Amino acid sequence: MQVTFVTTILVGSPLVVLASTAVTLQTWTARALFAVRVGALIWFLTAVCVYLYARYRA
């Protein structure tokens, strides 16, 4: 779980920033909702990748 959290922060933060450059976000609420939506997707994909890696290595 710690690997998933650290990997998501290190990899996910720049991805959210890059994704936000392509979208016009007028309000702080829109920015927060965008970050939550994109962050949730990145968290899910990271968790799946870490799980598959752990299964492969075990």
N, C-alpha and C positions, 0 to 999 in steps of 0.2 A: 504494500500500500504506500509506503514511503517513496519507493522508486517511482510509482505512478504519479504521486504528488509533485515530486521534484522535477521529473521529466516534463510534466504538463506545464509547470511554471517556466522552466527554461526554454522549452520549445513553443509552448502555446502563446505566451505573451507576445513575442514578435509576430506570430501568425495573426493574432487578433489585431495588432497594430497595422499590419500589411492589409488585412481584409477591410479594415475601417477606412483606408484611404480611397477605396473604390465606392464608398457609400456616403451620401450626404446625411449627416446626423445633426438636426437642428437644435434639439434640446438635450439637457443632461439626462432626462429620462430615456430618450431614444438611444443615447450613447450607452447607458447602463444596460438596457434591454438587449442591445446588440452584443455587448461584451458577454452577457450571460448566455445568450443563444449560441454564439460562436464558441465560447469557452466550454459549454456543455458538450458540444460536438467534439471539440479537441480532446476533452477529458475522456469521453467515451472511446474515441479512436486510440488514444494512448493506453487506456486500460486494456483494450483488446490486444494491442501489440505487445504489451508487457506480459499479459497472460499467455499469449502464443509463444513468446520467447522463453518464458519460464517452463512451459510444457516441453518445448524443444530441448532445453538444457537439462531437464530432469530425467 
